Amino acid sequence: MTKQFGIFFLILFLSIGNLKAQIDKNSPLFLELKKQDSLFFDRGFNNCDFAYLEKTMDDNLKFYHDFGGFQDKKLFLERTRQNICGNPNQKPIRKVIESSLEVFPLYNNGELYGAIQTGEHQFFTREKNKPDVLGGQAKFTSVWTKKDGNWMMSDVLSYDHVDPSKTKITDNLEKLLKDNNIPTLGLGVIQDGKLTQIKVYGTLNGKTIAPFNSLFNVASLTKPVTAMTVLRLVSLGKWNLDEPLYKYYTDPDIANDSRNKKLTTRLVLSHQTGFPNWRRMNKDQKLNFEFDPGTKYQYSGEGFEYLRKAVEKKFSKSLEELAKEYVFQPVGMSDTSYIWNEKKDADRIVIGYDKNGKAYDIVKNKTVNAADDLVTSVEDYSKFLIAIMNNDLLSPEVFKAMKTNQVETKKNKYFGLGFEIYDLGNNEIALSHGGSDNGVNTIAFILPKTKQGLVIFTNVDDGYKIYEPIMNQYFGNTGKKIVEIETK
C-alpha cells in the first residue's frame, strides 16, 4: 500500500469509524490547526489570495469531492479561480462550524509529522449590498503535514453535501451584526498565547467585501502602541519612567505654570497629568492643568501628545520611526502606521458610519498623533497583544510596572501603564483598552493568566453594542465579570 493510499484510508476510517482519539480543544496542536484552517479559507479561499493558497498547499495535493470528483493542486487552483473568484459580484465563501472541529495527531516513531482535521463547513453566496445566502453544508477532512517547520495541506475530502433547504446558518456573529446594524466587524481571537482566528465580516465601503487584512482606524487603541514603544525604550535603558519631561519639552501654554516640572512618563501613561482630554475642548483652545499632576485620574490624549514631543526631541526621530524600530518590526506588524499611506491604505481601509448609515470622511493623518487614529489590521493588533502577553518586548521590571495598578478609576478597575486593569479576583486580571471616534468603536483585551485575548474592531458610532455578547462567547464567566465591573 502506498503512503498516499494509506493516508486516504486513514481519513476514511476517521470519518466513518467514529474514532475517539481527537486531542483536547485547548491544546496547542488543536489551536494551531484551527488557525491554519481559518487562514487557508478566510485569507486564501474567501479572499482569493492565490499566493497564500499556493504556498500552503503541498505540490502533491489530493482533493476528493463527492460531486466534483478528484482534483490535484493545479486543477483545484484553476477551478477556484474560475468558479470561486471568477465573478467578484457574486462570490461563494466558506465558513467553518467551529464546534464541529476535531484534530487527530499523526506520529512516526513517536515524532509528530502531521495531523488530521475533521469538521463541518457551510457555503454562502455573497452579492453586493445583499445579505449572504446559505448555499449548502458539508463535512470535510484535511490532512496537514509539517515541511521545514511549516504546516502544509496535503489531502482533503469534502463530502456529505446537504441541500441548502435542509441547513441552518450556524454563525451567530452574522446574526449579531445584522440585528445591531454593524456594517463591518474585525475579530481576532487569541488562545493559549496564539492567534487562532481572524474574522472580518462586512464591506470596506458598502460595496467591496472586506478582506481578512482590512485596515481599520482604531482610535484610542493607538495609546497602548505608543505606551509600549516608550516602555521598550525604558526597558533598554534609553528613557526614564520617572524623569521630568520638561528636560526635553515644555508646551508654551504651560511654560509659566511650575506644575509642568511634575510631569513624567509614568503620569502620562496612567492618565494623571491633570490635562483635559484635548485642549480644543477649552474655550481658548489652550492647554492647561485642571488639577495637580499625580493627584488623581483623568483621561487625556493631550498627555500622550506631550510625551510624544518630549521623546521625539530626545531621540531626534518621529514616533513613527521609533515605533517601527522598537515595536512594529520586532512584532511583525507590517500593516500598522500612525501616518496615512494613500498607496498602501486606500484599497483596504474600512469606512466608518454614523447610526443612520451616513459615511464619515476617512482620517488621513500626515503627522503622528500619539493618542489617536492608528491604522492597523486585526492580525497586526493581535500580534501586538500576543507580544505583550508573552512579554517579548519589555524587561521583567517594566513589564511588572505596566501591569501594576497606578491609579484607581472605579471599583475594581485601575489604570496601569498604557492599559486599563480589571481586578477579577483570585489574583486574576484583565488588561484592556478601547477606542471611540466618529465611525469607530474598538476594544482589545488580554487575560494574562489564561493567555487569552480578543480584538474587536467595528466601524459605526454604536459598535460597542456587540462587545458584551462577543466577550461572553469567547471569555465566558470572565467576560461577564469584566462587564459587571464596567457597568457598576
C-alpha positions in Angstrom: 0.0 0.0 0.0 1.4 3.4 -1.0 1.7 6.2 1.5 -1.0 8.2 -0.3 -3.5 5.3 -0.2 -2.6 4.7 3.4 -3.4 8.3 4.3 -6.6 8.1 2.2 -7.9 5.1 4.0 -6.9 6.5 7.4 -9.0 9.6 6.6 -12.0 7.4 5.7 -11.6 5.4 8.9 -11.6 8.5 11.0 -14.5 9.9 9.1 -16.7 6.8 9.2 -15.5 4.8 12.1 -16.2 7.3 14.9 -12.7 7.0 16.3 -12.4 9.0 19.6 -8.7 9.9 19.7 -9.1 13.6 19.0 -7.0 15.9 21.1 -8.2 18.4 23.6 -9.6 21.6 22.0 -7.4 23.8 24.2 -4.2 22.0 23.2 -1.5 23.9 21.2 -1.9 21.5 18.2 -5.7 21.9 18.0 -5.4 25.7 18.2 -2.6 25.7 15.6 -4.6 23.6 13.2 -7.7 25.8 13.8 -5.6 28.8 12.9 -4.3 27.1 9.8 -7.8 26.2 8.6 -9.0 29.8 9.3 -6.2 31.4 7.4 -6.4 28.9 4.5 -10.1 29.6 3.9 -10.6 33.1 5.1 -7.5 34.5 3.6 -6.9 32.2 0.6 -10.2 30.8 -0.5 -12.7 33.5 0.6 -10.4 36.4 -0.4 -8.8 34.8 -3.4 -5.2 35.2 -2.1 -3.7 32.7 -4.6 -0.2 33.4 -3.4 -1.2 32.2 0.1 -3.0 29.1 -1.3 0.0 28.2 -3.4 2.5 28.2 -0.6 0.1 26.5 1.9 -0.8 23.5 -0.3 1.5 20.6 -0.9 2.6 20.3 -4.5 1.1 16.8 -4.5 -2.2 17.9 -3.1 -5.1 15.4 -3.5 -8.6 16.8 -3.2 -11.6 14.4 -3.2 -15.1 15.9 -3.7 -18.2 13.7 -3.6 -19.7 15.6 -6.6 -16.8 17.5 -8.1 -14.5 14.5 -8.5 -10.8 14.3 -7.9 -8.6 17.4 -8.2 -4.8 17.8 -8.0 -3.3 21.1 -6.9 -3.3 22.5 -10.5 -6.9 21.7 -11.1 -8.0 22.9 -7.6 -6.4 26.3 -8.2 -7.9 26.5 -11.7 -11.4 25.7 -10.5 -11.0 28.1 -7.6 -10.0 30.9 -10.0 -12.9 30.2 -12.3 -15.8 29.1 -10.1 -15.0 30.8 -6.7 -13.2 34.0 -7.8 -14.4 34.5 -11.4 -17.3 36.8 -10.5 -16.4 39.3 -7.7 -20.1 40.5 -7.7 -21.4 37.1 -6.7 -18.7 35.4 -4.5 -19.0 32.0 -2.9 -17.4 32.0 0.6 -16.8 29.2 3.2 -17.3 29.4 7.0 -16.4 26.6 9.4 -18.8 25.4 12.1 -16.3 25.8 14.9 -17.9 23.4 17.4 -17.5 20.6 14.8 -13.7 20.7 14.6 -11.7 17.8 15.7 -7.9 17.1 15.3 -6.1 13.8 15.3 -2.3 13.9 15.5 -0.1 11.8 13.2 3.1 10.3 14.6 6.0 8.4 13.0 8.3 6.7 15.5 7.0 8.9 18.2 7.6 12.2 16.3 4.7 14.4 15.2 4.7 14.8 11.4 1.2 15.9 10.7 -2.4 15.9 11.8 -5.9 15.1 10.5 -8.6 17.7 10.9 -12.3 17.0 10.6 -15.3 19.2 10.8 -18.3 20.7 9.0 -18.5 23.8 7.0 -21.1 25.9 5.3 -21.0 27.8 2.0 -22.7 31.1 1.2 -23.2 33.3 -1.8 -22.2 36.9 -1.2 -23.6 39.6 -3.5 -23.1 43.4 -3.4 -25.4 45.2 -0.9 -27.2 41.9 0.0 -27.0 39.6 3.0 -25.1 36.3 2.5 -27.3 33.5 1.2 -26.7 30.0 2.6 -25.7 27.7 -0.3 -25.2 24.4 1.5 -23.3 22.4 4.1 -20.8 19.6 4.0 -18.3 17.6 6.1 -14.6 17.9 5.4 -11.4 16.1 6.4 -8.0 17.6 5.8 -4.5 16.1 6.3 -1.9 18.7 7.4 1.8 17.7 7.3 4.8 19.7 8.5 7.5 20.5 6.0 10.5 22.6 7.0 8.6 23.7 10.1 5.5 24.9 8.1 2.1 23.3 8.0 1.0 22.2 4.5 -2.4 20.9 3.4 -1.7 17.7 1.6 -5.0 15.7 1.4 -8.6 16.9 1.5 -12.0 15.2 1.5 -15.2 17.2 1.0 -18.3 15.1 1.3 -21.9 14.6 2.6 -23.1 17.8 1.0 -26.5 18.8 2.3 -29.3 20.6 0.4 -29.5 24.3 1.4 -33.2 24.0 2.2 -32.2 21.5 4.9 -29.5 23.5 6.6 -29.5 26.4 9.1 -26.9 29.2 9.5 -24.7 28.4 12.4 -22.6 31.6 12.6 -24.2 33.6 15.4 -21.9 36.5 14.7 -23.6 37.1 11.3 -27.0 37.4 13.1 -25.5 39.6 15.8 -24.2 42.1 13.2 -27.4 42.1 11.3 -29.6 42.6 14.4 -27.4 45.5 15.6 -26.8 47.1 12.2 -23.0 46.8 12.4 -21.6 47.2 8.8 -18.2 45.7 9.4 -16.5 43.7 12.2 -12.9 42.7 12.6 -12.3 40.0 15.2 -9.1 38.5 16.4 -9.2 35.5 18.9 -6.1 34.6 20.9 -6.0 31.3 22.8 -3.0 29.8 24.7 -0.9 32.8 23.6 -1.5 32.2 19.9 -3.7 33.9 17.3 -6.3 31.2 16.4 -8.8 33.2 14.5 -9.0 36.2 12.2 -12.5 37.1 11.1 -13.6 40.1 9.1 -17.3 40.5 8.2 -19.0 43.1 6.0 -17.6 45.5 3.5 -14.9 48.2 3.1 -17.3 50.8 1.8 -20.7 49.3 1.5 -19.8 47.6 -1.8 -16.4 45.9 -1.7 -16.2 42.8 0.5 -13.8 43.4 3.4 -10.8 41.1 3.2 -9.1 39.4 6.2 -6.4 42.0 6.1 -8.7 45.0 6.0 -7.3 48.2 7.7 -9.2 49.9 10.5 -8.7 53.3 12.1 -8.7 52.1 15.8 -9.0 55.5 17.5 -7.5 55.3 21.1 -6.2 51.8 20.7 -3.3 53.9 19.4 -2.4 54.7 23.0 -1.2 51.2 24.1 1.1 51.1 21.0 2.6 54.4 22.0 2.9 53.2 25.6 4.7 50.0 24.6 7.1 52.0 22.3 8.1 54.2 25.2 8.2 51.4 27.7 10.5 49.5 25.4 12.8 52.5 25.4 12.7 52.4 29.2 13.4 48.7 29.2 16.5 49.3 27.1 17.8 52.0 29.4 17.2 54.7 26.8 14.4 56.5 28.7 13.5 57.0 32.3 9.9 56.3 33.5 10.1 59.0 36.3 12.4 61.6 34.8 10.6 65.0 34.4 9.6 65.7 30.8 10.4 69.4 31.0 14.1 68.4 30.5 13.2 67.6 26.9 10.0 69.5 26.1 7.7 72.2 27.7 4.5 73.2 26.0 4.3 77.0 25.6 0.8 77.1 27.0 2.0 75.9 30.4 5.6 77.2 30.4 4.8 79.7 33.2 3.0 77.1 35.3 5.5 75.4 37.7 3.4 72.2 37.7 4.9 71.3 34.3 8.0 70.2 36.1 6.0 67.4 37.8 5.1 65.7 34.5 6.7 62.3 34.0 6.1 59.3 31.6 4.5 57.3 34.4 1.9 60.0 35.0 1.2 60.3 31.3 0.7 56.6 30.7 -1.6 56.3 33.7 -3.5 59.5 32.9 -2.6 61.5 35.9 -1.2 64.6 34.1 -4.1 67.0 35.1 -4.7 67.8 31.5 -8.1 67.8 29.7 -8.6 65.1 27.1 -8.0 67.7 24.3 -7.1 71.4 24.6 -9.6 72.1 21.8 -12.3 71.5 24.3 -11.3 74.7 26.2 -12.8 78.0 25.1 -9.4 79.4 24.4 -8.2 76.1 23.0 -5.0 76.3 25.1 -3.5 73.6 27.2 -4.0 73.9 31.0 -3.8 72.0 34.2 -7.2 71.1 35.8 -5.5 69.7 38.9 -2.0 69.0 40.2 -0.2 66.2 38.3 -0.2 62.9 40.2 -3.2 63.6 42.4 -5.9 61.8 40.6 -7.0 60.2 37.3 -8.3 62.0 34.2 -8.2 60.5 30.8 -6.1 62.7 28.4 -5.0 62.4 24.8 -3.0 65.6 25.4 -0.8 63.8 27.8 0.2 61.3 25.2 0.9 64.0 22.7 3.1 65.8 25.3 5.1 62.6 25.8 5.5 62.2 22.1 7.0 65.6 21.7 9.4 65.0 24.6 10.5 61.6 23.2 10.9 62.9 19.7 13.0 65.8 20.9 15.3 63.5 22.9 15.9 61.0 20.1 15.6 63.3 17.0 13.2 60.8 15.5 9.5 60.7 14.9 7.3 58.4 17.0 6.5 56.6 13.8 10.2 55.8 13.3 10.7 54.8 16.9 7.6 52.5 16.8 8.8 50.8 13.6 12.2 50.2 15.2 11.1 49.1 18.6 7.6 47.6 18.2 6.4 47.1 14.6 9.4 45.4 13.1 10.1 43.1 16.2 6.5 42.0 16.4 5.9 41.7 12.6 3.3 44.5 12.3 3.7 45.3 8.6 0.2 46.8 8.2 0.4 49.4 11.1 1.1 53.1 10.9 0.4 56.4 12.6 0.5 58.1 9.2 -1.8 57.6 6.3 -0.2 56.0 3.2 -2.5 56.5 0.3 -0.8 53.9 -1.9 -0.9 51.2 0.7 -4.0 52.0 2.7 -6.6 53.3 0.2 -7.7 49.9 -1.2 -8.1 48.2 2.2 -9.4 50.9 4.6 -12.8 50.3 6.3 -15.0 53.4 6.1 -16.8 54.5 9.3 -20.6 55.3 9.6 -22.9 57.0 11.9 -26.0 55.3 13.4 -28.1 56.3 10.4 -25.7 54.8 7.8 -24.1 58.0 6.7 -20.4 57.6 5.9 -17.7 59.7 7.6 -14.6 61.0 5.8 -11.5 58.9 6.1 -9.0 60.4 8.5 -5.7 60.8 6.7 -3.1 62.0 9.1 0.1 63.4 7.6 1.8 63.7 11.0 1.8 61.3 14.0 -0.8 61.5 16.7 0.4 59.5 19.7 -3.2 59.1 21.1 -5.4 58.6 18.1 -6.0 57.4 14.5 -3.6 54.5 14.3 -4.3 52.4 11.1 -3.9 48.7 11.6 -5.3 45.2 10.8 -6.8 42.6 13.1 -3.8 40.4 12.6 -1.3 43.1 13.4 -3.0 44.2 16.6 -3.5 40.6 17.7 0.3 40.1 17.2 0.9 43.2 19.3 -1.3 41.8 22.2 0.5 38.5 22.0 3.9 40.2 22.2 2.7 41.9 25.4 1.1 38.8 26.8 4.3 36.8 26.3 6.5 39.8 27.3 8.6 39.8 24.2 9.4 43.5 24.4 9.9 44.6 28.0 12.3 43.9 30.8 10.7 42.0 33.7 10.7 45.1 35.9 9.0 47.3 33.4 6.5 44.5 32.5 5.6 44.3 36.1 5.1 48.0 36.4 2.9 48.0 33.3 0.5 45.6 35.0 0.7 47.3 38.4 -2.3 49.5 39.5 -1.1 53.1 39.2 -4.4 54.9 39.9 -7.9 53.7 40.7 -10.6 54.7 38.1 -13.6 53.0 39.7 -14.2 50.0 42.0 -12.0 47.0 40.9 -10.7 49.0 37.9 -7.4 50.8 37.6 -5.0 52.3 35.1 -1.6 50.7 34.8 0.9 52.0 32.2 -0.9 52.2 28.9 -3.7 49.7 29.8 -6.7 49.6 32.0 -6.6 46.9 34.6 -9.7 44.9 35.7 -9.3 43.1 39.1 -11.2 39.9 38.5 -10.4 38.4 41.9 -8.3 35.2 42.7 -5.1 37.0 41.5 -6.6 37.3 38.0 -6.6 40.5 36.0 -7.7 41.6 32.5 -5.7 44.3 30.6 -7.8 46.3 28.2 -8.1 49.5 26.2 -10.8 50.9 23.9 -11.2 53.4 21.2 -14.1 55.6 20.1 -14.3 58.3 17.4 -16.7 59.1 14.6 -17.5 55.8 12.9 -15.1 53.9 15.2 -15.6 51.6 18.2 -12.8 49.3 19.0 -11.6 47.4 22.1 -8.9 44.9 23.0 -8.4 42.5 25.9 -5.7 40.4 27.4 -6.1 37.8 30.1 -2.5 37.2 31.2 -3.3 34.2 33.5 -5.0 32.1 30.8 -3.2 33.7 27.8 -6.5 34.6 26.1 -7.1 37.7 24.1 -9.7 39.5 22.0 -9.5 42.2 19.3 -12.8 43.7 18.3 -13.0 46.4 15.6 -16.2 48.0 14.4 -16.9 50.9 12.0 -20.1 52.5 13.4 -20.8 55.0 16.2 -22.7 52.5 18.3 -20.5 49.4 17.5 -19.9 49.0 21.3 -23.4 47.3 21.4 -21.8 44.0 20.3 -18.9 43.9 22.8 -20.7 42.1 25.6 -22.1 39.2 23.5 -18.7 38.6 21.9 -16.9 38.7 25.2 -19.4 36.3 26.7 -19.0 33.9 23.8 -15.2 33.8 23.9 -14.4 34.7 27.6 -17.4 33.1 29.3 -17.7 33.9 33.0 -14.5 36.1 32.9 -16.2 38.2 30.2 -19.3 38.6 32.5 -17.0 39.7 35.3 -15.5 42.4 33.1 -18.9 43.6 32.0 -20.1 43.6 35.7 -17.2 45.8 36.8 -17.7 48.1 33.8 -21.4 48.6 34.3 -21.5 49.0 38.1 
